[in-house]
Amino acid sequence: MKTYQPISCDFHSELELFALRHQPVEITYRNLANTTVANDFETTICEAIKDLYTRNGEEFLLLPDGTEIRLDRLVSVGGKVLASYC
């Protein structure tokens, strides 16, 4: 697995707002098929964000079904693009 790259505090704040609303939001993230970048692919879902948390120095988003998404794998959430935050 790739080394975790922290996301911007501003984007993290946006994620916290989405989690507080408990409403489904469009989430696009890189789903790592294995350890090589060439095999990454994007997945888009519409789910509510149940929680945000840190484990072993990595930050995660938790979905209601128990799915965990590492925050540095996010591409966009609710139309807000991670790459546009510095």
WOTAMO-V548960 format. One record per backbone hydrogen bond with DSSP energy under -0.5 kcal/mol. NH is the residue of the N-H (numbers start at 1). CO is the residue of the C=O. If there is no record, write none. Layout:
NH & CO
NH & CO
This chain:
6 & 4
12 & 8
13 & 9
14 & 10
15 & 11
16 & 12
17 & 13
18 & 14
19 & 15
20 & 16
21 & 17
22 & 18
22 & 19
23 & 18
25 & 47
27 & 45
28 & 76
29 & 43
30 & 73
31 & 29
31 & 41
32 & 30
33 & 31
33 & 39
39 & 36
40 & 37
41 & 31
43 & 29
45 & 27
47 & 25
50 & 48
50 & 62
51 & 62
53 & 60
55 & 58
58 & 55
60 & 53
61 & 69
62 & 51
63 & 67
64 & 48
66 & 63
69 & 61
71 & 59
73 & 70
74 & 71
75 & 28
76 & 28
77 & 80
78 & 26
80 & 77
81 & 79
82 & 75
83 & 75
84 & 81
85 & 82
